[in-house]
Amino acid sequence: MKNSKIKGIFLLILATFSLFVLAGCGTSKASASKETTVKIGITGSDDRVLKAVAKKVKKEGINLKIVEFSDYNQPNTALQQGEIDLNAFQTIIFQNDWNKKHNTNIVSIGSTVIAPMALYSKKITKVSEIKEGDKIALPNDATNQARGLDLLESAGLIKLDDAKVPGLKDVKENRLNLKITPLDAAQTAKSLDDVTASVVNSGVASDAKLDPKKAVYREKITAKSKPYVNIISANGKDKNKAAYKKIVKAYQSPDIAKIIKAEFNGYESPAWNYKVLQ
């Protein structure tokens, strides 16, 4: 009889313990299932900053998955088609132009960096060395081409009319008869063996290991540069998602600003408070 009582008590304890174990497993599974995966598209392979952001939001149950694209046309298409949730590669002016041309509703949910364009060369070291008939490459998409032409104008190489978004047709003076060749932005750095100089976006220059301190000429960053601030973008219908707001908040923080300044050595500067442009 005594043994039966002991055996009964033992079974009761065992059953109670099993319930606690099962409850614990259930809690663990529930926690795992609460993790939200967010795919964010970039161009190129430089994901140093976003990897740091991913570590921060991981603690909040967000798995930030970085998806690389090879050119500027892909990330917005992928976003519109739902292949990714966000992207972080474009400027405000690029996004506006894309929406207009493709009838999309892609919106900014937060600023990231300002990244000056620059004129690079393997053949010359200063603007004054550019001579009659030299070849100059620049990006072929409308907004980056306009930005590149503005850079060439500020360097004293051409003069433009008053078009808001200038194209090659808006070059009203080209005293050196420069042969200005539009290329896919990703190819501008690769063209340096074939041209005298090339206007290269910051991200492309970084991937190509070009030194901004050795650029022939760099874009001046002023208060007028606001349209060229880079942004994190989402589809309009998703702009208020809590997970996306947490990602932006994690990005726009003092520790990420320090990483940008330390890692990019002049390629990029934090721009979410816009003080960099004062």
C-alpha angles and dihedrals in degrees: 000000000000090000091051091054092049090048090050093050090048092051091049092052091047092051092048091049090049091053090053091049092049091047090051092050090048091052091048092051091046091052091050092049090054092064111111120213115212119186115210122189126217135173118240125007103281104116100148096121096042091050088058090048090049091056090053097049092043086076088059094053096263120131103201107200115195116216118194124215128189101220143023096256097063108061097059092044090051091048093050091048093049096246089124132021101217139004133207110193110087141080126235092254093049091052093048091050091047093051091049094050098041101034091237133143103222111154139190116249096179145351121250120173144344111230118189119220116229141196110239131187142176091200107047138031103202139033093246089067092065107107142192114307097005118157118245122186125203137166116287101214112102101247099041090044089053090048091048092051090050088053092052090049093050088050088057096246100114141006124228133202119242097275112145092222104023124207131186090279088063095062102112098174129032103162094177093047089234116193101232110197123191115217136172104281091241090058098051095089092044090055094065093100090057103041137049092239140348134209105230132188116237096247093048090047091050093051089049091051092239113163112234089205089063096049115128090226134356131209114257111239112216138146087281089065094077094108087060096058111120119238146191108243135201137173109276094243091057101043096109098050110135095226091054092051090052090052091052091047091050090050096047095061136114094249092054090047088056091051092051092051093045098043104040103045095206100330092102140008131196110266108175093103092036092220088123087074098054 
